Amino acid sequence: MSLIEINDVHKVYKGGEGEVHALRGVSLKVEEGEFLAMMGPSGSGKSTLLSVMGALNPPTSGSMLIDGIDVYALDSERRADFRHEYIGFVFQQFQLVPYLTALENVMLPLAISRYPDKEQREMAKNVLEKVGLGEKCLRLPNQLSGGEQNRVAIARAIVNQPPIVFADEPTGSLDTQTGQDILTLFQALNREGLTIIMVTHNKENLDWVQRAVFIRDGSLEKSESYGPRMAQEG
């Protein structure tokens, strides 16, 4: 059984100018431990698909199963609990709280956990060390570079040890070298067993992934497998 299974998903937005069909009958399977890229031009539906897969945006029709669980059959409270257990998110603009330190930002997903505060701090510190920021855990976001802020966002996404991370254009605001550093980090996490689904518009990012699906006008055009090259070289 695939870790993620999407079956004939449609998403229609209704507005003043009529209906917008963001997704048109998308079916997709993602295996456990896969590093998958979703590519497509602006407005193709890739970010909408990511939000549906992330249990944030109910489809108009169709189903989405994660680990055999029909996510949108859950009520909103149980779905929120499900997201907390299964999913981490990395957003293009990082969405760090500016007045919290890197450590405190990473601790945020642990706020509703049963871990005592001391253990939460230790978990957050450990994961910041994992992403190479152990010595900068007490800095505020504006005291960090863009790449370092991205690493904080990644640490926050994985501190709960979810099996899946969704990343929406995680290198979109970074220079080439910093973007490659972030993808190398993602690849290392993937080798440890993390399933990663990444939206990107940059074909060069495909050097780090195992598979890419291409989306156009709300439909899945094709799927291609890759090396990935960097993993083979490393």
Backbone torsions as a table, in degrees:
resi	resn	phi	psi	omega
1	MET	NA	133.1	178.5
2	SER	-69.5	150.5	178.6
3	LEU	-66.5	-42.3	177.5
4	ILE	-122.9	132.7	-179.6
5	GLU	-136.8	115.1	-179.9
6	ILE	-107.8	129.3	-174.5
7	ASN	-124.4	110.5	171.9
8	ASP	49.0	53.0	-176.6
9	VAL	-85.4	128.9	172.3
10	HIS	-117.5	145.6	173.0
11	LYS	-137.0	118.8	-178.5
12	VAL	-119.7	125.3	174.5
13	TYR	-101.6	133.7	179.7
14	LYS	-107.8	129.3	179.9
15	GLY	-140.0	-171.8	-177.2
16	GLY	-64.6	-25.3	-178.4
17	GLU	-100.2	15.5	178.2
18	GLY	108.5	-159.6	-175.3
19	GLU	-96.3	143.9	173.6
20	VAL	-118.2	119.9	-179.6
21	HIS	-91.4	94.6	-176.2
22	ALA	-76.2	-35.3	177.6
23	LEU	-131.2	138.0	-174.9
24	ARG	-128.4	87.7	173.2
25	GLY	65.4	44.6	-178.8
26	VAL	-79.2	130.3	172.0
27	SER	-126.6	133.8	-174.0
28	LEU	-158.3	141.4	174.0
29	LYS	-120.7	137.3	177.1
30	VAL	-123.3	127.2	-177.6
31	GLU	-86.3	154.9	176.7
32	GLU	-60.6	133.7	179.3
33	GLY	81.3	10.7	-179.3
34	GLU	-86.6	146.6	170.8
35	PHE	-111.7	104.3	-171.3
36	LEU	-114.6	134.9	172.2
37	ALA	-105.6	142.9	172.6
38	MET	-115.3	121.2	-176.3
39	MET	-121.2	152.7	177.0
40	GLY	169.5	159.2	178.9
41	PRO	-67.4	167.5	177.2
42	SER	-57.0	133.6	-179.6
43	GLY	82.0	8.5	-177.4
44	SER	-75.5	-20.7	-178.4
45	GLY	109.9	1.2	-174.9
46	LYS	-66.6	-39.9	178.6
47	SER	-70.8	-34.4	174.5
48	THR	-63.4	-43.5	178.4
49	LEU	-62.3	-40.3	178.4
50	LEU	-61.6	-41.2	-179.7
51	SER	-68.7	-34.4	175.2
52	VAL	-66.2	-46.2	179.7
53	MET	-64.0	-29.5	-179.7
54	GLY	-83.8	9.5	177.7
55	ALA	64.1	30.4	-179.6
56	LEU	-108.3	-18.6	-167.5
57	ASN	-142.5	97.8	-175.9
58	PRO	-60.8	135.1	177.4
59	PRO	-71.3	156.9	175.2
60	THR	-68.3	-37.0	174.3
61	SER	-154.7	164.8	-176.0
62	GLY	97.2	179.0	-176.9
63	SER	-135.9	159.3	178.7
64	MET	-141.1	117.2	-178.7
65	LEU	-110.2	136.1	171.1
66	ILE	-123.6	123.7	-178.1
67	ASP	54.2	35.9	177.9
68	GLY	81.3	0.5	-177.6
69	ILE	-99.5	126.4	176.7
70	ASP	-75.9	96.3	-167.9
71	VAL	-60.7	-41.3	-175.7
72	TYR	-85.5	3.0	168.4
73	ALA	-85.4	-12.3	177.5
74	LEU	-79.0	148.6	173.6
75	ASP	-72.3	168.6	-170.5
76	SER	-61.1	-36.9	-179.2
77	GLU	-69.1	-44.3	179.2
78	ARG	-68.8	-32.6	177.4
79	ARG	-66.8	-38.0	176.6
80	ALA	-63.5	-41.6	176.4
81	ASP	-63.0	-39.4	179.6
82	PHE	-62.8	-46.3	178.3
83	ARG	-58.2	-43.5	-178.2
84	HIS	-61.6	-35.2	-177.1
85	GLU	-82.6	-37.3	-168.6
86	TYR	-103.4	-23.4	-163.0
87	ILE	-129.9	137.4	167.7
88	GLY	-117.5	148.8	-178.0
89	PHE	-123.2	138.1	171.5
90	VAL	-123.9	118.2	-175.9
91	PHE	-100.8	155.9	-176.7
92	GLN	-58.5	-39.9	-178.3
93	GLN	-94.4	11.3	172.9
94	PHE	70.4	-40.1	176.2
95	GLN	55.9	45.4	173.9
96	LEU	-82.2	148.4	176.7
97	VAL	-79.3	118.0	-168.7
98	PRO	-65.0	-26.9	-176.7
99	TYR	-95.7	5.6	175.7
100	LEU	-106.5	145.7	176.4
101	THR	-68.9	168.4	176.6
102	ALA	-55.3	-44.4	179.7
103	LEU	-60.2	-45.1	-178.6
104	GLU	-67.5	-36.6	176.0
105	ASN	-61.9	-43.0	-179.4
106	VAL	-68.4	-29.2	-179.6
107	MET	-73.1	-16.0	-172.7
108	LEU	-54.1	-46.3	-179.8
109	PRO	-65.1	-15.5	-179.1
110	LEU	-88.2	-4.4	-174.0
111	ALA	-60.3	-32.3	-178.4
112	ILE	-98.3	9.3	178.8
113	SER	-84.3	172.3	179.4
114	ARG	-92.9	3.0	-179.9
115	TYR	-70.7	137.7	174.3
116	PRO	-64.5	158.3	-173.9
117	ASP	-56.3	-40.9	-179.2
118	LYS	-61.2	-41.2	179.9
119	GLU	-70.5	-36.3	176.3
120	GLN	-60.6	-43.4	179.4
121	ARG	-63.6	-39.2	-179.8
122	GLU	-67.2	-41.1	177.8
123	MET	-62.4	-44.5	-179.4
124	ALA	-65.5	-40.9	179.5
125	LYS	-64.4	-41.1	179.9
126	ASN	-61.8	-42.1	-176.7
127	VAL	-74.9	-30.5	174.0
128	LEU	-66.1	-37.7	174.8
129	GLU	-64.0	-37.0	179.9
130	LYS	-61.3	-35.9	-179.9
131	VAL	-94.7	9.6	173.7
132	GLY	86.1	21.9	-177.7
133	LEU	-123.9	24.3	-177.3
134	GLY	-58.0	-33.4	-177.0
135	GLU	-85.8	-4.6	-178.0
136	LYS	-118.9	21.9	-173.1
137	CYS	-68.4	-19.4	-178.0
138	LEU	-99.6	7.5	178.6
139	ARG	-85.8	150.3	174.6
140	LEU	-80.5	158.7	-179.5
141	PRO	-53.7	-38.5	-178.1
142	ASN	-73.3	-4.3	175.2
143	GLN	-99.3	7.3	-179.4
144	LEU	-118.8	152.1	175.0
145	SER	-72.8	170.8	178.5
146	GLY	-59.8	-42.9	179.0
147	GLY	-64.3	-38.3	178.2
148	GLU	-68.2	-38.9	175.8
149	GLN	-62.0	-38.5	177.9
150	ASN	-63.3	-40.1	178.1
151	ARG	-64.4	-36.4	174.8
152	VAL	-62.8	-43.5	178.9
153	ALA	-62.6	-38.4	177.8
154	ILE	-67.2	-43.1	178.0
155	ALA	-59.4	-42.2	178.2
156	ARG	-62.8	-36.1	-178.6
157	ALA	-69.8	-28.4	-174.2
158	ILE	-107.1	-1.1	-174.7
159	VAL	-62.4	-29.7	177.6
160	ASN	-80.3	-2.4	-175.3
161	GLN	56.5	50.5	176.2
162	PRO	-73.1	154.3	178.0
163	PRO	-77.0	-15.4	-174.3
164	ILE	-131.4	137.7	170.8
165	VAL	-124.8	130.5	173.8
166	PHE	-105.0	130.7	-178.6
167	ALA	-127.1	122.3	-177.4
168	ASP	-103.0	105.3	-179.1
169	GLU	48.9	55.1	-174.0
170	PRO	-67.0	-16.5	178.7
171	THR	-110.4	6.6	-171.7
172	GLY	-62.9	-30.2	-177.3
173	SER	-106.4	14.1	-175.5
174	LEU	-111.1	155.2	173.5
175	ASP	-70.8	168.5	-171.6
176	THR	-58.3	-49.1	-176.4
177	GLN	-65.7	-43.3	179.6
178	THR	-64.8	-39.1	176.6
179	GLY	-60.8	-41.1	177.9
180	GLN	-65.5	-37.6	177.1
181	ASP	-61.8	-40.4	-179.9
182	ILE	-67.2	-41.1	178.8
183	LEU	-67.0	-35.5	175.1
184	THR	-62.6	-39.7	176.3
185	LEU	-63.9	-45.6	176.9
186	PHE	-57.5	-42.6	-177.7
187	GLN	-64.4	-39.2	177.7
188	ALA	-63.5	-41.6	177.9
189	LEU	-65.3	-38.2	178.3
190	ASN	-63.7	-38.4	178.2
191	ARG	-63.4	-25.8	177.8
192	GLU	-81.1	-2.5	175.5
193	GLY	114.0	-2.7	-179.5
194	LEU	-72.6	133.3	174.1
195	THR	-87.0	126.2	-175.2
196	ILE	-125.0	128.3	174.4
197	ILE	-118.8	119.2	-172.2
198	MET	-122.8	126.2	169.9
199	VAL	-85.7	131.0	178.3
200	THR	-150.9	153.2	172.9
201	HIS	-108.7	-2.3	-173.7
202	ASN	-98.1	112.8	-177.6
203	LYS	-64.9	-24.7	177.6
204	GLU	-63.6	-25.5	179.5
205	ASN	-68.1	-15.9	-179.5
206	LEU	-68.4	-13.7	177.5
207	ASP	-64.4	-18.2	-175.1
208	TRP	-102.6	-11.0	-171.5
209	VAL	-102.7	168.2	177.9
210	GLN	-92.7	-29.7	-176.7
211	ARG	-153.7	151.2	175.2
212	ALA	-132.4	139.6	171.5
213	VAL	-113.3	140.8	-174.9
214	PHE	-111.4	128.6	-174.0
215	ILE	-118.8	135.8	176.9
216	ARG	-144.8	131.3	178.2
217	ASP	52.3	38.4	174.7
218	GLY	81.2	3.6	-178.3
219	SER	-119.6	150.4	176.6
220	LEU	-81.6	114.2	-176.7
221	GLU	-80.4	-49.8	-176.1
222	LYS	-162.7	167.3	176.9
223	SER	-131.5	133.8	180.0
224	GLU	-130.5	140.2	178.0
225	SER	-96.6	150.3	-178.2
226	TYR	-132.0	177.8	-175.0
227	GLY	-57.5	-64.5	-10.7
228	PRO	-77.5	154.8	-173.3
229	ARG	-61.0	-45.6	-175.3
230	MET	-64.0	-36.4	178.8
231	ALA	-64.3	-38.4	-179.3
232	GLN	-68.3	-37.5	-179.8
233	GLU	-73.0	-30.6	-177.2
234	GLY	-79.5	NA	NA
